[in-house]
Amino acid sequence: MGLFRSDPPVVDFEAVMDTDGVTWQAFTDEDGVLVIDTDADVEVFVNRAIVGGYVYPAWVDDYGRLIIELDG
């Protein structure tokens, strides 16, 4: 589980999904950068995040932070 931090909300997310619909366990580090929890050497293009069992549009910004669109 990871945290998405912004001003002001803090959002717990369970996982992220890529453009192929694959779900990846992930978390954010102390700087808010998204970390995919895997030992494999993969490149993941995130376009959704799972929050409270619901899927929301999401992406990773130029700084590696997960952006989740909770308003939709």
PyMOL commands that place a pseudoatom at each C-alpha (Angstrom):
pseudoatom trace, name=CA, resn=MET, resi=1, chain=A, elem=C, hetatm=0, pos=[0.000, 0.000, 0.000]
pseudoatom trace, name=CA, resn=GLY, resi=2, chain=A, elem=C, hetatm=0, pos=[1.238, 3.479, -0.712]
pseudoatom trace, name=CA, resn=LEU, resi=3, chain=A, elem=C, hetatm=0, pos=[0.382, 7.043, 0.043]
pseudoatom trace, name=CA, resn=PHE, resi=4, chain=A, elem=C, hetatm=0, pos=[-0.296, 9.771, -2.450]
pseudoatom trace, name=CA, resn=ARG, resi=5, chain=A, elem=C, hetatm=0, pos=[0.563, 13.119, -0.914]
pseudoatom trace, name=CA, resn=SER, resi=6, chain=A, elem=C, hetatm=0, pos=[-0.528, 16.511, -2.133]
pseudoatom trace, name=CA, resn=ASP, resi=7, chain=A, elem=C, hetatm=0, pos=[-1.975, 19.703, -0.749]
pseudoatom trace, name=CA, resn=PRO, resi=8, chain=A, elem=C, hetatm=0, pos=[-4.038, 18.867, 1.238]
pseudoatom trace, name=CA, resn=PRO, resi=9, chain=A, elem=C, hetatm=0, pos=[-5.267, 15.273, 0.690]
pseudoatom trace, name=CA, resn=VAL, resi=10, chain=A, elem=C, hetatm=0, pos=[-3.378, 12.150, 1.631]
pseudoatom trace, name=CA, resn=VAL, resi=11, chain=A, elem=C, hetatm=0, pos=[-4.708, 9.131, -0.262]
pseudoatom trace, name=CA, resn=ASP, resi=12, chain=A, elem=C, hetatm=0, pos=[-3.979, 5.486, 0.496]
pseudoatom trace, name=CA, resn=PHE, resi=13, chain=A, elem=C, hetatm=0, pos=[-3.795, 3.467, -2.706]
pseudoatom trace, name=CA, resn=GLU, resi=14, chain=A, elem=C, hetatm=0, pos=[-3.642, -0.314, -2.924]
pseudoatom trace, name=CA, resn=ALA, resi=15, chain=A, elem=C, hetatm=0, pos=[-1.979, -0.737, -6.317]
pseudoatom trace, name=CA, resn=VAL, resi=16, chain=A, elem=C, hetatm=0, pos=[-1.464, 0.794, -9.749]
pseudoatom trace, name=CA, resn=MET, resi=17, chain=A, elem=C, hetatm=0, pos=[-2.470, -0.540, -13.160]
pseudoatom trace, name=CA, resn=ASP, resi=18, chain=A, elem=C, hetatm=0, pos=[-0.604, -0.227, -16.435]
pseudoatom trace, name=CA, resn=THR, resi=19, chain=A, elem=C, hetatm=0, pos=[-1.895, 0.376, -19.954]
pseudoatom trace, name=CA, resn=ASP, resi=20, chain=A, elem=C, hetatm=0, pos=[-2.250, -3.402, -20.488]
pseudoatom trace, name=CA, resn=GLY, resi=21, chain=A, elem=C, hetatm=0, pos=[-4.504, -3.765, -17.424]
pseudoatom trace, name=CA, resn=VAL, resi=22, chain=A, elem=C, hetatm=0, pos=[-1.835, -5.488, -15.307]
pseudoatom trace, name=CA, resn=THR, resi=23, chain=A, elem=C, hetatm=0, pos=[-2.070, -4.654, -11.597]
pseudoatom trace, name=CA, resn=TRP, resi=24, chain=A, elem=C, hetatm=0, pos=[1.196, -3.835, -9.811]
pseudoatom trace, name=CA, resn=GLN, resi=25, chain=A, elem=C, hetatm=0, pos=[1.733, -3.606, -6.072]
pseudoatom trace, name=CA, resn=ALA, resi=26, chain=A, elem=C, hetatm=0, pos=[3.337, -0.247, -5.386]
pseudoatom trace, name=CA, resn=PHE, resi=27, chain=A, elem=C, hetatm=0, pos=[4.156, 2.285, -2.711]
pseudoatom trace, name=CA, resn=THR, resi=28, chain=A, elem=C, hetatm=0, pos=[5.670, 5.741, -2.432]
pseudoatom trace, name=CA, resn=ASP, resi=29, chain=A, elem=C, hetatm=0, pos=[9.039, 6.423, -0.878]
pseudoatom trace, name=CA, resn=GLU, resi=30, chain=A, elem=C, hetatm=0, pos=[9.764, 9.192, 1.643]
pseudoatom trace, name=CA, resn=ASP, resi=31, chain=A, elem=C, hetatm=0, pos=[9.989, 11.725, -1.211]
pseudoatom trace, name=CA, resn=GLY, resi=32, chain=A, elem=C, hetatm=0, pos=[6.629, 10.709, -2.663]
pseudoatom trace, name=CA, resn=VAL, resi=33, chain=A, elem=C, hetatm=0, pos=[8.158, 8.882, -5.627]
pseudoatom trace, name=CA, resn=LEU, resi=34, chain=A, elem=C, hetatm=0, pos=[6.232, 5.842, -6.864]
pseudoatom trace, name=CA, resn=VAL, resi=35, chain=A, elem=C, hetatm=0, pos=[8.013, 2.504, -6.416]
pseudoatom trace, name=CA, resn=ILE, resi=36, chain=A, elem=C, hetatm=0, pos=[6.711, -0.643, -8.150]
pseudoatom trace, name=CA, resn=ASP, resi=37, chain=A, elem=C, hetatm=0, pos=[7.096, -3.555, -5.724]
pseudoatom trace, name=CA, resn=THR, resi=38, chain=A, elem=C, hetatm=0, pos=[8.786, -6.177, -7.938]
pseudoatom trace, name=CA, resn=ASP, resi=39, chain=A, elem=C, hetatm=0, pos=[12.170, -7.803, -8.381]
pseudoatom trace, name=CA, resn=ALA, resi=40, chain=A, elem=C, hetatm=0, pos=[11.710, -7.930, -12.165]
pseudoatom trace, name=CA, resn=ASP, resi=41, chain=A, elem=C, hetatm=0, pos=[13.410, -5.417, -14.453]
pseudoatom trace, name=CA, resn=VAL, resi=42, chain=A, elem=C, hetatm=0, pos=[10.311, -3.906, -16.083]
pseudoatom trace, name=CA, resn=GLU, resi=43, chain=A, elem=C, hetatm=0, pos=[9.087, -0.615, -17.475]
pseudoatom trace, name=CA, resn=VAL, resi=44, chain=A, elem=C, hetatm=0, pos=[5.548, 0.166, -16.316]
pseudoatom trace, name=CA, resn=PHE, resi=45, chain=A, elem=C, hetatm=0, pos=[3.310, 2.811, -17.898]
pseudoatom trace, name=CA, resn=VAL, resi=46, chain=A, elem=C, hetatm=0, pos=[0.830, 3.660, -15.137]
pseudoatom trace, name=CA, resn=ASN, resi=47, chain=A, elem=C, hetatm=0, pos=[-2.590, 4.936, -16.171]
pseudoatom trace, name=CA, resn=ARG, resi=48, chain=A, elem=C, hetatm=0, pos=[-4.810, 3.882, -13.248]
pseudoatom trace, name=CA, resn=ALA, resi=49, chain=A, elem=C, hetatm=0, pos=[-4.660, 3.523, -9.470]
pseudoatom trace, name=CA, resn=ILE, resi=50, chain=A, elem=C, hetatm=0, pos=[-6.791, 1.467, -7.104]
pseudoatom trace, name=CA, resn=VAL, resi=51, chain=A, elem=C, hetatm=0, pos=[-8.117, 3.436, -4.131]
pseudoatom trace, name=CA, resn=GLY, resi=52, chain=A, elem=C, hetatm=0, pos=[-10.565, 1.830, -1.701]
pseudoatom trace, name=CA, resn=GLY, resi=53, chain=A, elem=C, hetatm=0, pos=[-11.358, -0.914, -4.198]
pseudoatom trace, name=CA, resn=TYR, resi=54, chain=A, elem=C, hetatm=0, pos=[-12.209, 1.574, -6.968]
pseudoatom trace, name=CA, resn=VAL, resi=55, chain=A, elem=C, hetatm=0, pos=[-10.139, 2.254, -10.080]
pseudoatom trace, name=CA, resn=TYR, resi=56, chain=A, elem=C, hetatm=0, pos=[-9.261, 5.885, -10.872]
pseudoatom trace, name=CA, resn=PRO, resi=57, chain=A, elem=C, hetatm=0, pos=[-7.327, 7.467, -13.743]
pseudoatom trace, name=CA, resn=ALA, resi=58, chain=A, elem=C, hetatm=0, pos=[-3.726, 8.115, -12.722]
pseudoatom trace, name=CA, resn=TRP, resi=59, chain=A, elem=C, hetatm=0, pos=[-0.286, 8.847, -14.109]
pseudoatom trace, name=CA, resn=VAL, resi=60, chain=A, elem=C, hetatm=0, pos=[3.267, 9.472, -12.945]
pseudoatom trace, name=CA, resn=ASP, resi=61, chain=A, elem=C, hetatm=0, pos=[4.584, 13.026, -13.308]
pseudoatom trace, name=CA, resn=ASP, resi=62, chain=A, elem=C, hetatm=0, pos=[8.072, 14.071, -14.420]
pseudoatom trace, name=CA, resn=TYR, resi=63, chain=A, elem=C, hetatm=0, pos=[9.310, 13.787, -10.821]
pseudoatom trace, name=CA, resn=GLY, resi=64, chain=A, elem=C, hetatm=0, pos=[8.072, 10.205, -10.368]
pseudoatom trace, name=CA, resn=ARG, resi=65, chain=A, elem=C, hetatm=0, pos=[5.095, 11.158, -8.199]
pseudoatom trace, name=CA, resn=LEU, resi=66, chain=A, elem=C, hetatm=0, pos=[1.782, 9.373, -8.649]
pseudoatom trace, name=CA, resn=ILE, resi=67, chain=A, elem=C, hetatm=0, pos=[-1.083, 11.686, -9.641]
pseudoatom trace, name=CA, resn=ILE, resi=68, chain=A, elem=C, hetatm=0, pos=[-4.569, 10.253, -9.067]
pseudoatom trace, name=CA, resn=GLU, resi=69, chain=A, elem=C, hetatm=0, pos=[-7.690, 11.863, -10.535]
pseudoatom trace, name=CA, resn=LEU, resi=70, chain=A, elem=C, hetatm=0, pos=[-10.213, 11.346, -7.739]
pseudoatom trace, name=CA, resn=ASP, resi=71, chain=A, elem=C, hetatm=0, pos=[-12.689, 13.815, -9.262]
pseudoatom trace, name=CA, resn=GLY, resi=72, chain=A, elem=C, hetatm=0, pos=[-14.088, 12.425, -12.385]
for i in range(1, 72): cmd.bond("trace and resi %d" % i, "trace and resi %d" % (i + 1))
show_as sticks, trace
zoom trace
